[in-house]
Amino acid sequence: MKHYISQAPKKYSDFAKEFNFELLRPYYDTESREVMERIAQYDSYHKAMAYLWPEMTKEAMIEKALNTKSPCEFQTSYMRDAIWKIVNSTSTGLTWSGLENLDRNSAYLYIANHRDILLDSAILQIILDREEFETSEITFGSNLMDNGFITDFGRMNRMFTVKREGNVKELYDISRQLSAYIRHVIMDKNTSVWIAQRNGRTKDGNDITQTGLLKMLNLSGDNDFEKSFSELNIVPLTISFEYEPCDSLKVQELYLSSLHTKYVKAQGEDLNSILAGIKQPKGKIHVAFGKPIKEELAGIAQANNENEKIKLLVAHIDKCIYENYKLNAVNYIAYDLLNTTTIFENNYTQTEKESFLNYIGQKTKAMTGESEVLKILFLTMYANPVVNKLK
């Protein structure tokens, strides 16, 4: 198992030299003591600890924080124990596949479908740790940063900031810096990175990689498309939840957006989604590691122009994510109900069908809007993984 040390590298590659990563990077080992002293004082920290370990005294909570010496230790002890506790108490089991295609001594860019703000990347870390792979650095949207507990928590958890606001020129400069940092982490530090295939979580169950993501990644490469993406060692990563985290919150947002009203998040809504994702029953969870995208790049690089090459690479990543999505009875039920068919009736029982309909009924009853429209949005969310698999 590689040993990760969170410190500044001795040298930067040429593409990284012009950038200052200080406001973007995770914390270093040398900063950990001061950060953990701050974390131990936050009310949010004590509330989270009381939820996960109600038997722990306040003094023990503080001691646990002060005994954490590095971001790596934070991930592989603190977060590992917390995420396994969440998985074991809110799911019926976590499984994974495809790690046999990866090398423990190599760094990868995990491009992942995005279903839950915290758990998607957190579950990846506990799997990597269990399988004796080095854990990864993680992208963290600036919209979640609060310059307080969440920021300290995120940067101790080896998260780095993805800035999301600015004018056209500022966003371009931000993209160049982010691209350079990701390439620097993978090539200079030989450390893997988790990044979502799109900004924000998938709300309708339809996992689509944004072309802008790959264009951003290519900004730090040279003019050789195949070499640029080969260096990043891309691995499509698919997480499948039997019961979609925050499904009712996502459906409510889709419903309000369908009324042609700009959806504006309420104060603290992201934090509420994180907490809901943690607490909600999830059923079965599966994480599938795709094969590193290497050989396919030569063929993709033969396309006529950069835009076409990006589109082909996006299509390949999406195909891998769709193929590796683990379908459950609820997905087949949703597809048959939405399309008024019985083609997947052998994949579920009548009892499972009635249970899922009751599940949707209970959820929509507590929501704002026309019940039939809300029901269709629910079914669409759960049916779309089947639609994509059929492609």
PATI-218781 format. One line per field, with one value per residue: residue number from 1; residue in one letter; x, z, y of N, C-alpha, C in turn. Coordinates in pm, whole numbers. Each point is the difference from the previous one (the first is absolute). Example, Ala and Ser with C-alpha at 12.3 -4.5 7.8 and 13.67 -1.06 7.14 Angstrom:
! residues 2
seq	1,2
type	A,S
nc1	1319,-35
nc3	780,-72
nc2	-569,105
cac1	-89,82
cac3	0,6
cac2	119,119
cc1	90,-77
cc3	0,73
cc2	120,109
***
This chain:
! residues 391
seq	1,2,3,4,5,6,7,8,9,10,11,12,13,14,15,16,17,18,19,20,21,22,23,24,25,26,27,28,29,30,31,32,33,34,35,36,37,38,39,40,41,42,43,44,45,46,47,48,49,50,51,52,53,54,55,56,57,58,59,60,61,62,63,64,65,66,67,68,69,70,71,72,73,74,75,76,77,78,79,80,81,82,83,84,85,86,87,88,89,90,91,92,93,94,95,96,97,98,99,100,101,102,103,104,105,106,107,108,109,110,111,112,113,114,115,116,117,118,119,120,121,122,123,124,125,126,127,128,129,130,131,132,133,134,135,136,137,138,139,140,141,142,143,144,145,146,147,148,149,150,151,152,153,154,155,156,157,158,159,160,161,162,163,164,165,166,167,168,169,170,171,172,173,174,175,176,177,178,179,180,181,182,183,184,185,186,187,188,189,190,191,192,193,194,195,196,197,198,199,200,201,202,203,204,205,206,207,208,209,210,211,212,213,214,215,216,217,218,219,220,221,222,223,224,225,226,227,228,229,230,231,232,233,234,235,236,237,238,239,240,241,242,243,244,245,246,247,248,249,250,251,252,253,254,255,256,257,258,259,260,261,262,263,264,265,266,267,268,269,270,271,272,273,274,275,276,277,278,279,280,281,282,283,284,285,286,287,288,289,290,291,292,293,294,295,296,297,298,299,300,301,302,303,304,305,306,307,308,309,310,311,312,313,314,315,316,317,318,319,320,321,322,323,324,325,326,327,328,329,330,331,332,333,334,335,336,337,338,339,340,341,342,343,344,345,346,347,348,349,350,351,352,353,354,355,356,357,358,359,360,361,362,363,364,365,366,367,368,369,370,371,372,373,374,375,376,377,378,379,380,381,382,383,384,385,386,387,388,389,390,391
type	M,K,H,Y,I,S,Q,A,P,K,K,Y,S,D,F,A,K,E,F,N,F,E,L,L,R,P,Y,Y,D,T,E,S,R,E,V,M,E,R,I,A,Q,Y,D,S,Y,H,K,A,M,A,Y,L,W,P,E,M,T,K,E,A,M,I,E,K,A,L,N,T,K,S,P,C,E,F,Q,T,S,Y,M,R,D,A,I,W,K,I,V,N,S,T,S,T,G,L,T,W,S,G,L,E,N,L,D,R,N,S,A,Y,L,Y,I,A,N,H,R,D,I,L,L,D,S,A,I,L,Q,I,I,L,D,R,E,E,F,E,T,S,E,I,T,F,G,S,N,L,M,D,N,G,F,I,T,D,F,G,R,M,N,R,M,F,T,V,K,R,E,G,N,V,K,E,L,Y,D,I,S,R,Q,L,S,A,Y,I,R,H,V,I,M,D,K,N,T,S,V,W,I,A,Q,R,N,G,R,T,K,D,G,N,D,I,T,Q,T,G,L,L,K,M,L,N,L,S,G,D,N,D,F,E,K,S,F,S,E,L,N,I,V,P,L,T,I,S,F,E,Y,E,P,C,D,S,L,K,V,Q,E,L,Y,L,S,S,L,H,T,K,Y,V,K,A,Q,G,E,D,L,N,S,I,L,A,G,I,K,Q,P,K,G,K,I,H,V,A,F,G,K,P,I,K,E,E,L,A,G,I,A,Q,A,N,N,E,N,E,K,I,K,L,L,V,A,H,I,D,K,C,I,Y,E,N,Y,K,L,N,A,V,N,Y,I,A,Y,D,L,L,N,T,T,T,I,F,E,N,N,Y,T,Q,T,E,K,E,S,F,L,N,Y,I,G,Q,K,T,K,A,M,T,G,E,S,E,V,L,K,I,L,F,L,T,M,Y,A,N,P,V,V,N,K,L,K
nc1	85,-29,103,-109,81,-81,84,62,-21,112,-70,-30,-92,45,-104,65,116,-85,-47,-81,26,53,-85,59,123,8,-24,114,84,88,-110,10,103,38,-17,55,83,-5,16,85,2,-20,-114,20,125,-38,-81,95,90,-89,-21,130,45,-128,75,54,85,-32,53,-66,-105,32,16,-110,-51,44,-43,-71,104,-87,-13,111,46,-36,47,114,-35,7,23,101,23,-6,66,84,-1,11,95,56,-28,35,77,-34,103,133,-4,106,37,92,29,-32,-67,17,99,34,98,-114,2,-126,-66,-68,-55,-79,-102,-93,-22,111,-25,-22,-102,-23,65,-79,-98,41,17,-114,-42,56,-39,-120,15,45,-88,82,-50,-103,41,-78,-74,-6,-127,40,-111,78,98,33,129,-62,-92,-90,53,11,-123,-40,74,-48,-112,107,-87,-11,10,-124,57,-117,60,-45,63,-17,73,-67,-111,48,41,-118,-51,82,-27,-132,6,77,-88,-104,56,21,-123,-48,63,-7,-124,-30,-98,-97,-95,-99,-71,-105,-79,-57,-36,6,-84,-4,-95,15,112,19,96,37,110,35,-18,-55,-33,-19,-70,-51,-16,-42,-43,31,-57,77,47,56,-116,54,112,-70,-87,97,61,-128,16,-91,-72,-92,-68,-67,-79,-53,-104,-43,10,-38,123,-75,-61,-63,119,55,-100,5,134,-8,-90,67,108,-85,-21,124,23,85,63,-34,122,-64,8,121,-49,123,10,-123,45,110,-71,-86,105,50,-114,-26,-95,103,-43,13,132,29,130,-2,121,-4,30,129,-31,53,-29,-113,96,72,-108,-26,134,-56,-89,-86,-63,45,-98,27,128,-30,-84,96,88,-81,-27,132,24,-97,49,121,-43,-61,103,69,-106,-11,-83,-103,-76,31,117,-9,-41,87,88,-43,-3,116,37,-72,106,27,82,0,-121,91,22,-129,-40,-122,54,110,-85,-80,111,46,-117,-1,124,-32,-108,76,92,-81,-54,129,-22,52,-125,-26,-74,-79,24,-14,-103,-32,28,-65,-98,5,16,-90,-71,53,44,-124,-54,91,-34,-125,54
nc3	0,-91,49,28,-41,75,-100,-6,-128,-21,-104,-86,-69,-124,-20,113,-60,-96,65,78,60,66,-73,-74,47,30,129,44,16,-36,-73,10,82,-65,-113,52,46,-122,-70,97,-45,-120,14,-130,42,108,-81,-95,94,54,-126,-32,106,22,8,-96,100,40,114,-20,-34,98,86,-54,4,120,1,-85,-55,-90,-120,-24,120,-35,-122,43,87,10,-127,-4,127,-27,-115,55,102,-85,-71,112,35,-122,-17,-103,-29,9,-133,-56,-118,-68,131,-50,-57,130,2,112,-87,-66,-57,35,-108,113,-120,92,-9,12,109,75,62,110,-10,-118,36,107,-69,-102,92,55,-127,-41,116,-14,-125,96,-57,-52,99,-41,-77,43,-109,24,-35,-53,-62,30,-43,129,-32,30,69,-96,-5,133,14,-103,36,120,-72,-23,30,-131,-5,-44,-48,28,46,-91,-59,-129,10,111,-58,-107,72,60,-121,-44,109,-8,-131,21,96,-72,-107,77,52,-121,-65,76,54,-122,6,29,-89,83,-114,23,-73,98,-19,128,90,-51,-53,-128,61,-76,11,-12,-65,65,-124,73,65,-114,-43,124,4,-123,79,85,-104,-82,-120,70,-61,-71,-11,-30,-60,-71,13,-22,-80,-89,111,-87,88,33,63,54,26,76,110,-97,39,97,-29,115,53,-68,31,124,-10,-53,94,94,-47,2,104,-57,123,3,14,114,31,98,96,-8,-124,-37,114,-23,-124,52,93,-96,-79,110,36,-127,14,-33,74,-115,24,-122,6,-126,0,-93,-118,31,-37,-74,-29,58,69,-45,13,124,14,-74,91,-73,115,82,-51,-117,25,50,-102,-73,66,-7,-125,-6,67,-68,-110,49,31,-117,-64,82,-37,130,-87,63,77,83,-60,4,125,26,-67,54,118,-23,-52,109,46,-40,-81,116,-17,-72,4,27,126,9,99,-75,-97,79,47,-125,-44,106,-31,-130,31,89,-95,-103,94,30,-133,-54,-50,-131,70,-109,-5,130,-16,-108,70,102,-76,-55,122,37,-103,11,113,-4,-24,85,83,-39,17
nc2	-120,96,65,63,96,71,25,116,-29,-69,-43,96,-66,9,-86,-33,33,32,-107,72,-115,103,71,-93,-21,-132,-23,52,-102,93,9,-132,18,109,-69,-110,91,58,-112,-27,125,-52,66,29,12,63,71,8,25,84,34,2,68,-27,-110,75,24,123,-41,-114,75,83,-100,-54,123,25,-125,75,-63,-48,60,-68,32,123,-28,-55,93,131,37,-85,22,132,-12,-86,83,103,-61,-42,125,42,-107,-78,79,5,1,-58,49,-70,-12,-119,100,28,90,-61,-11,1,120,19,39,-13,-17,55,-87,94,-76,12,116,-69,-86,59,110,14,-56,77,94,-39,-3,114,52,-55,43,82,82,92,72,73,98,101,19,130,12,115,-43,-104,80,0,-26,-114,-67,29,122,11,-45,77,103,-36,-6,73,95,28,132,-16,110,54,109,89,103,21,110,38,-44,64,105,-6,-20,95,73,-27,18,106,33,-38,56,105,-18,-25,98,109,-11,-47,91,-86,27,36,-6,77,-76,70,127,-29,-45,-123,75,-38,-43,109,-91,127,-35,109,45,98,-112,-68,103,7,-130,28,99,-97,-59,-73,16,-97,-14,-97,70,110,-80,-54,118,31,-105,36,-9,-42,70,-111,87,-109,78,-99,73,84,40,49,-115,17,34,-100,-82,49,-4,-122,-25,66,-65,-103,79,-18,-44,102,-117,55,-44,-62,89,-58,15,41,67,45,19,53,65,40,24,52,60,31,-93,-79,-103,-66,-3,42,-21,44,-57,95,-46,22,124,-94,-127,36,62,-104,-77,45,-6,-96,44,69,23,97,76,-55,22,120,18,-53,75,105,-35,-16,112,65,-57,28,123,7,-55,80,73,-23,-57,56,-75,101,-18,-132,10,96,-73,-114,61,59,-117,-30,-64,-122,68,67,-53,-64,132,-19,6,-50,-70,-18,-31,-69,-56,-5,-42,-77,-34,-1,-72,-63,-9,-25,-76,-4,-2,109,-4,-16,-83,11,132,13,-79,69,109,-56,-44,121,51,-89,45,121,-57,-45,119,49,-96,24,121
cac1	-85,77,-18,-24,43,-59,96,30,98,129,1,-123,15,-3,-135,-50,88,-53,-120,10,-106,-16,-139,-77,46,-31,99,121,17,50,-110,-109,-23,-73,-133,-79,-36,-118,-112,-48,-78,-123,-123,-36,83,-53,-129,26,56,-107,-87,68,43,-73,56,128,-8,55,145,54,-9,111,124,7,40,138,90,6,124,19,-117,-10,-54,-139,-77,8,-46,-118,-105,-26,-89,-129,-71,-44,-114,-115,-34,-54,-127,-102,-9,-8,127,85,84,76,58,86,131,105,53,83,130,9,109,-29,-98,-110,-104,-130,-110,-110,-137,-11,-133,-9,104,110,24,61,146,37,-7,119,118,2,29,144,70,-22,74,139,40,5,-121,20,-45,-141,-47,-93,-54,14,-132,-16,95,-59,111,-10,11,-4,126,105,-30,28,143,64,-42,73,-82,50,-111,-40,-71,-110,-57,89,-34,52,146,34,-30,102,122,-29,6,140,64,-52,56,141,11,-35,112,111,-22,14,132,109,-17,-41,-117,-123,-97,-142,-72,-132,-11,-79,-20,-122,-47,-103,-131,-102,49,62,140,59,126,1,115,83,93,115,69,79,114,93,68,135,77,59,-88,-19,-122,17,97,-58,-97,64,73,-94,-37,-142,-78,-143,-42,-146,-61,-143,-77,-134,-89,74,14,-73,-86,-113,52,31,-126,-62,72,-37,-138,-3,67,-88,-98,72,44,139,10,98,19,-21,116,28,-59,104,28,-117,11,106,-54,-104,69,61,-99,-103,27,50,-6,130,93,107,96,68,117,20,139,63,-18,132,4,-106,38,62,-108,-71,87,-5,-111,41,34,-1,-137,-46,76,-58,-131,20,50,-117,-89,61,-13,-141,-28,55,-82,-130,18,38,-103,-64,-144,-74,-142,-71,26,-82,-140,-23,-2,-126,-113,7,-24,-117,43,33,115,97,-74,74,106,-55,-121,-115,19,98,-66,-93,81,59,-109,-32,115,-19,-119,33,91,-68,-103,59,62,-82,-20,-98,49,26,125,107,16,70,138,61,18,102,128,39,-2,105,114,-39,2,139,56,-50,72
cac3	0,-4,118,-43,90,-49,10,-130,-76,-12,-125,-77,-143,-72,-13,131,59,-4,84,145,43,144,42,-63,43,135,100,15,132,96,38,53,143,16,-59,85,120,-37,-22,131,66,-75,43,-105,23,115,-40,-89,81,86,-85,-38,121,111,130,20,77,-68,18,-91,-135,-17,-1,-129,-100,23,-27,-145,-34,-141,-83,-30,120,10,-94,20,133,32,-101,-27,103,-10,-122,17,94,-78,-97,70,68,-91,-124,18,-40,-98,-81,-103,-104,-100,49,-56,-119,42,61,127,-3,-100,34,-97,8,5,-45,60,6,126,57,136,20,83,3,-122,14,129,-13,-77,88,91,-82,-30,124,30,-99,14,-96,60,-20,-102,23,-37,-34,101,-56,84,54,129,95,92,74,139,23,-122,-70,72,-16,-137,-32,75,-66,-128,-104,-54,-36,-137,2,-95,-31,-61,-138,-99,12,130,-5,-84,82,103,-66,-27,128,47,-88,35,132,-12,-68,96,104,-59,-58,91,132,-20,86,-77,18,-32,-49,-54,-145,-29,115,74,-6,-96,67,-66,-22,-133,20,-124,18,-67,-88,62,93,-75,-56,110,25,-113,-1,54,-83,-117,-116,-34,70,57,110,106,80,47,122,112,46,36,34,25,129,9,128,-15,124,-24,24,-31,111,-12,-120,7,-18,-143,-74,29,-78,-141,-16,3,-121,-115,-7,-66,102,33,132,86,121,127,88,67,-72,-29,124,23,-93,52,115,-48,-67,103,84,-75,-38,-137,-61,-44,-63,-75,-68,-108,-58,-140,-41,-38,-141,-61,-139,-77,-33,-132,-98,20,-45,-146,-41,-80,77,145,50,-32,87,134,-3,-5,131,88,-30,52,147,31,-30,110,120,-22,3,133,98,50,9,104,-32,-8,-131,-98,30,-47,-147,-47,34,-79,-140,-6,-58,97,-58,103,114,58,84,129,43,21,133,-16,-76,90,101,-62,-21,132,31,-75,53,129,-26,-69,90,83,-88,-59,-144,-46,37,-117,-61,90,-17,-127,20,79,-86,-100,69,22,-128,-92,-10,-90,-134,-42,-17,-126,-111
cac2	120,122,85,138,107,124,109,58,-78,67,76,-1,-15,128,52,44,100,138,13,-5,-90,11,15,-106,-133,-49,37,-81,-63,98,90,-80,22,125,-18,-88,77,80,-90,-49,105,28,-67,-97,-119,-76,-55,-114,-108,-51,-82,-124,-72,64,-38,68,123,117,-3,-102,57,95,-79,-70,99,44,-112,-22,70,30,-25,-144,-66,44,-82,-144,-42,81,-11,-142,-55,67,-41,-140,0,47,-106,-117,30,54,-77,-146,-58,67,-89,71,-86,61,44,-85,67,114,-26,71,98,102,102,4,103,-65,84,-76,52,73,-18,54,101,-51,-144,-54,-4,-60,-146,-40,-1,-116,-118,4,-32,-143,-79,40,102,133,80,103,136,9,135,54,123,119,33,-69,55,98,60,-44,-143,-80,22,-73,-143,-40,3,-109,-124,2,62,125,86,30,128,-9,130,97,35,-94,-9,-60,-143,-64,-8,-99,-130,-31,-32,-128,-102,-16,-63,-142,-68,4,-101,-133,-26,36,-61,-140,-16,-2,109,-25,116,-34,15,119,89,-34,-139,-39,10,-82,-135,-10,37,51,71,129,21,103,-63,-51,116,55,-90,8,130,-12,-92,64,-9,-141,-42,-134,9,82,-76,-123,36,13,-134,11,-119,28,-58,-1,-37,-32,-13,-56,113,122,94,128,-8,93,135,15,7,129,100,-19,45,146,47,-27,108,109,94,-24,-61,66,-79,68,7,-127,-114,-99,-73,-84,-114,-87,-72,-91,-110,-85,-69,-71,-140,-2,-131,-51,95,-66,87,-74,66,-34,-17,127,32,12,-46,66,137,7,9,126,108,9,85,116,120,-18,-15,-135,-92,13,-63,-145,-43,10,-113,-124,3,-25,-141,-80,22,-66,-146,-45,32,-123,21,-71,-21,128,59,-73,32,137,0,-62,87,123,-30,-88,-128,-106,-71,-35,-55,-111,54,42,-69,87,61,107,107,69,69,118,95,56,86,124,65,63,112,110,54,106,97,105,-16,-97,-132,-84,49,-41,-144,-22,41,-108,-116,33,-5,-140,-73,45,-93,-110,59,15,-135,-53,62
cc1	88,-27,-9,50,-49,98,27,102,128,8,-134,34,-16,-139,-54,77,-62,-115,34,-119,-37,-145,-88,25,-58,108,121,3,37,-109,-107,-32,-86,-144,-88,-35,-122,-123,-61,-87,-133,-119,-39,79,-60,-137,18,52,-106,-96,64,39,-66,58,128,-19,61,152,64,-4,116,132,19,47,148,101,14,111,13,-131,-16,-59,-146,-88,-5,-31,-131,-115,-34,-100,-141,-80,-42,-120,-127,-47,-68,-136,-110,-9,-13,125,71,87,76,63,95,138,114,63,96,125,11,105,-21,-104,-102,-85,-133,-107,-129,-135,-22,-143,-15,120,122,34,65,151,43,-3,116,120,3,24,150,80,-12,85,149,52,14,-132,33,-24,-138,-34,-112,-49,9,-135,-25,91,-66,106,-8,17,7,130,114,-18,40,148,80,-31,59,-88,67,-113,-19,-83,-104,-57,106,-48,70,151,41,-25,101,129,-17,12,144,72,-45,58,145,15,-29,114,122,-16,27,144,115,-8,-35,-114,-127,-92,-139,-62,-133,-4,-73,-4,-132,-43,-98,-133,-102,46,71,143,64,127,-4,125,95,102,126,78,88,124,106,79,144,85,69,-96,-27,-118,21,93,-61,-94,58,73,-92,-52,-147,-63,-146,-44,-151,-44,-150,-61,-135,-105,82,11,-72,-97,-116,46,30,-127,-69,67,-37,-142,-8,66,-88,-107,61,34,144,9,112,11,-23,130,18,-53,103,32,-115,4,107,-54,-107,63,62,-106,-96,39,33,-15,140,81,107,89,77,113,13,147,59,-13,137,-6,-102,41,60,-106,-74,81,1,-114,50,45,-16,-139,-53,71,-58,-135,13,48,-112,-92,57,-12,-144,-36,50,-84,-135,13,25,-102,-72,-148,-62,-146,-74,20,-87,-149,-34,-10,-132,-120,-2,-38,-120,33,18,128,104,-66,71,112,-50,-127,-114,10,97,-62,-92,76,60,-107,-40,110,-16,-120,27,88,-76,-107,52,60,-100,-14,-106,55,36,130,119,29,78,147,77,31,110,139,50,6,117,125,-31,5,143,69,-44,69,124
cc3	0,128,-44,106,-58,24,-139,-73,-18,-129,-71,-147,-67,-4,131,56,7,97,148,51,147,46,-49,64,134,98,-6,140,106,49,82,146,23,-51,91,133,-27,-13,132,72,-69,59,-100,17,111,-31,-88,79,89,-79,-30,121,123,137,34,78,-78,10,-95,-144,-28,-10,-134,-110,15,-26,-149,-57,-146,-76,-35,117,21,-90,42,142,32,-98,-30,98,-12,-121,8,94,-74,-96,70,63,-95,-132,33,-52,-106,-71,-102,-96,-87,47,-54,-125,34,72,127,-3,-103,52,-112,19,-8,-42,30,-24,142,52,140,25,72,-30,-125,15,128,-6,-83,93,89,-77,-31,123,33,-93,-6,-121,77,-26,-94,55,-66,-38,96,-50,95,59,136,109,86,80,149,7,-131,-80,66,-14,-139,-29,81,-63,-142,-114,-48,-69,-150,5,-112,-41,-59,-138,-96,14,129,-1,-85,80,111,-57,-28,128,50,-83,35,134,-8,-66,92,107,-55,-44,95,132,-8,94,-84,37,-33,-49,-58,-150,-40,124,67,-21,-116,72,-57,-30,-132,9,-132,33,-78,-86,60,97,-74,-67,105,24,-107,-2,48,-80,-112,-118,-45,84,71,121,119,89,51,132,122,50,45,25,20,126,12,140,-22,138,-35,19,-8,121,-30,-117,6,-17,-147,-83,24,-80,-148,-25,-6,-124,-123,-15,-62,97,34,143,79,129,124,81,70,-71,-30,124,33,-90,47,115,-42,-69,98,66,-77,-27,-149,-70,-36,-66,-74,-67,-101,-56,-146,-30,-36,-151,-62,-149,-87,-49,-140,-109,9,-57,-152,-50,-58,81,150,56,-24,88,142,6,0,135,104,-20,54,153,40,-22,112,125,-13,12,141,108,41,23,111,-41,-18,-136,-108,20,-55,-152,-52,29,-88,-145,-24,-73,112,-44,105,121,65,94,135,30,14,134,-8,-74,91,106,-57,-27,131,43,-68,55,129,-20,-59,87,80,-83,-55,-150,-34,19,-121,-70,86,-13,-128,12,82,-89,-103,60,14,-130,-90,-4,-90,-145,-51,-20,-133,-122,-39
cc2	125,80,145,96,131,115,54,-86,79,82,-15,-28,137,61,56,119,140,22,-5,-81,16,9,-113,-137,-44,47,-92,-61,104,95,-72,27,125,-13,-85,66,87,-89,-45,102,28,-76,-109,-129,-86,-61,-122,-120,-62,-88,-136,-85,61,-33,78,130,116,2,-101,49,94,-75,-71,96,35,-110,-30,86,42,-19,-148,-75,38,-87,-146,-46,71,-25,-146,-57,60,-49,-146,-8,44,-109,-117,27,46,-74,-148,-68,82,-103,83,-100,81,43,-85,63,114,-45,84,111,110,99,10,124,-73,101,-75,63,54,-5,60,91,-57,-145,-56,-15,-68,-152,-52,-13,-124,-130,-6,-39,-149,-88,35,77,131,71,117,140,12,144,41,135,118,43,-65,59,108,75,-31,-150,-80,14,-76,-151,-47,-7,-101,-135,-9,49,128,73,13,128,2,136,92,36,-96,-17,-67,-150,-75,-17,-104,-141,-42,-41,-137,-114,-28,-71,-150,-77,-6,-109,-141,-27,32,-74,-149,-36,9,116,-51,130,-45,29,128,89,-37,-144,-20,2,-97,-142,-20,52,41,78,131,16,103,-57,-46,113,65,-86,13,131,-10,-100,75,-18,-143,-54,-135,4,74,-80,-132,26,5,-135,-4,-137,42,-74,13,-38,-17,-16,-61,110,128,92,131,-2,99,145,28,14,133,111,-10,52,152,58,-19,108,126,112,-31,-53,68,-80,85,1,-134,-122,-109,-84,-93,-125,-99,-85,-101,-121,-98,-87,-90,-147,-10,-134,-49,111,-80,104,-84,86,-44,-22,137,22,31,-33,73,139,14,14,132,116,16,88,131,121,-27,-22,-140,-103,2,-72,-153,-53,7,-119,-130,-7,-32,-147,-90,13,-70,-152,-51,34,-128,26,-85,-13,132,67,-66,30,139,5,-56,89,124,-23,-92,-131,-102,-72,-41,-68,-119,46,52,-78,100,72,117,120,81,80,129,107,68,98,135,78,73,123,119,65,119,113,102,-24,-102,-141,-86,42,-41,-149,-31,39,-104,-120,23,-9,-144,-80,35,-89,-120,49,8,-135,-59,62,-80
***
